[in-house]
Amino acid sequence: MTVTDAADVYFDPYDQALNSDPYPVHRRLREEAPLYYNEQYDFYALSRFDDVSKALVDNRTLSSARGVILELIKSGIEIPPGTLVFEDPPIHDIHRKLVARMFTPRKIAALEEKVRAFCAQSLDPLVGTGRFDFIADLGAQMPMKTIGMLLGIPESDQEAIRDHGNAQMKTEGGEPMKMASEGLDPGQVFAEYVDWRARHPSDDIMTDLLTVEFTDEHGVTRKLTRDELLMYLNVVATAGNETSTRLIGWAGKVLSEHPEQRRQLVEDRSLIPRAIEELLRFEPPAPNVGRYVTRDVDYHGRTVPAGSAMLLLVGAANRDHRQFPPDGDVFDIHRETRAHLTFGVGAHYCLGSSLARLEGRIALDEILKRFPEWDLDLDGAVLTATAAVRGFDALPARV
């Protein structure tokens, strides 16, 4: 008997039809198959909040070192140093500290005026036109400008850098990501910027990473190698765009479906931070996180053998009624605040979470100032759903 025989429930992270609305299957997984096994792709999956939250911090049993995307874990390719999300402690902790000091609450709070200005640049020309695309007109613009500014990428090149990062996450027709067969992008797209910044230091992340000294896992005090630096920049640039872009899209979609709650936000802007938190819970941009099983481990009376691939279904866990009573499938900006897993937990808690929250809060505030109501043009919407990322590439609306 397989793990799923009794439940007769099927989950496929590459099924585009299923991924357009995975939540009915998520609910069945939580209740009928909390440990799920997919024979076709040979992976296990956990879906309950308690299981997923504990698994995220158990890096000795569930390792990130082979990647956190199912395709990478299954490929067995070598993960280069500097790929923070693809590392385990203690190496991860050493590398993380180099970037963490650039995303302190004080530094993030200081960005508010700039982020608001970026939003205004994108939104003001659209007032009176009767149309607005949550992605093309804002979601793909403001986060790009913000992370580009922080990194030190010239404004004229920021769009190309954004598109390069997005291409790494894309799939075609539900096929596995290209990186699984071609390997991780080494970040050579940043090489010329690094050379220029070495000669012209400035107050940005690139300069910081060029000059910082640290003690590595071998006890050697040194600077980052060129390859490590390029990988760092690639990771930060891609992550700095992805979450906020998807969050803005989901704000447009979910609030369109809940006009009464949208009206409450228009009337009381103090509710916006809570609404952003509920949006992050309700529609996480990264709904699945992969791990490599390093040793036999038991879940729900069954053993997952060492060497297996495990998917932690964050999107399912975030709607578990055990954590979010009475019904996690209900969107409610007045919901009692409880921890969700969109940004992870423990050692791998997202470094950019404060930035994503800031960008989401300001973006929603600026949208509602200009467009208190909207109707989506779903015929023109484009949903991207991979094993790692779920969100809109286009979401046009009439305003």
HELIX and SHEET records of a PDB file:
HELIX    1   1 GLN A   16  ASN A   19  1                                   4    
HELIX    2   2 TYR A   23  GLU A   32  1                                  10    
HELIX    3   3 PHE A   49  VAL A   57  1                                   9    
HELIX    4   4 LEU A   70  SER A   75  1                                   6    
HELIX    5   5 LEU A   84  PHE A   86  5                                   3    
HELIX    6   6 ILE A   91  ALA A  100  1                                  10    
HELIX    7   7 PRO A  105  ALA A  109  1                                   5    
HELIX    8   8 GLU A  112  LEU A  123  1                                  12    
HELIX    9   9 ASP A  124  LEU A  126  5                                   3    
HELIX   10  10 PHE A  134  GLY A  139  3                                   6    
HELIX   11  11 MET A  142  LEU A  151  1                                  10    
HELIX   12  12 GLU A  155  ASP A  157  5                                   3    
HELIX   13  13 GLN A  158  MET A  169  1                                  12    
HELIX   14  14 MET A  179  GLU A  182  1                                   4    
HELIX   15  15 GLN A  188  PHE A  190  5                                   3    
HELIX   16  16 ALA A  191  ARG A  199  1                                   9    
HELIX   17  17 ILE A  205  THR A  211  1                                   7    
HELIX   18  18 ARG A  226  GLU A  257  1                                  32    
HELIX   19  19 PRO A  259  GLU A  267  1                                   9    
HELIX   20  20 ARG A  269  LEU A  271  5                                   3    
HELIX   21  21 ILE A  272  PHE A  282  1                                  11    
HELIX   22  22 VAL A  314  ALA A  317  1                                   4    
HELIX   23  23 GLY A  346  HIS A  348  5                                   3    
HELIX   24  24 SER A  353  ARG A  370  1                                  18    
HELIX   25  25 LEU A  378  GLY A  380  5                                   3    
SHEET    1   A 5 LEU A  35  ASN A  38  0                                        
SHEET    2   A 5 PHE A  43  LEU A  46 -1                                        
SHEET    3   A 5 ALA A 309  LEU A 313  1                                        
SHEET    4   A 5 ASN A 288  VAL A 293 -1                                        
SHEET    5   A 5 LEU A  62  SER A  63 -1                                        
SHEET    1   B 3 ARG A 131  ASP A 133  0                                        
SHEET    2   B 3 PRO A 396  ARG A 398 -1                                        
SHEET    3   B 3 ASP A 375  LEU A 376 -1                                        
SHEET    1   C 2 GLU A 213  THR A 215  0                                        
SHEET    2   C 2 THR A 221  LYS A 223 -1                                        
SHEET    1   D 2 VAL A 297  TYR A 299  0                                        
SHEET    2   D 2 ARG A 302  VAL A 304 -1                                        
SHEET    1   E 2 VAL A 382  ALA A 385  0                                        
SHEET    2   E 2 ARG A 390  ALA A 394 -1                                        
END                                                                             
